[in-house]
């Protein structure tokens, strides 16, 4: 049996977040095939002396949002296992 989980990443331009254009934010949402969802957030700040390359800030903010999402998914999984086994569970990467 195959299940499809979807991840959507919304990127917010620096102008939407901060007027000086040095900040990029990302919001990642995982939706499982059963409709459960988890969210992760990430930000990237450009040094004002660095050139403006939008894609770099977006990549970094998205990566941080996905990492946050992955950490939250691991915590949810360990909580689910702990509930079934009636003892604390710690998952390792």
Buried (B, 14 or more C-beta within 10 A) or exposed (E): EEEEEEEEBEBBBBEEBBEEBBBBBBBBBBBEEEEEEBEBBBBBBBEEEEEEEEEBBBBBBBBBBBEBBBEBBBEEEBEEBEEEEEEEEEEEE
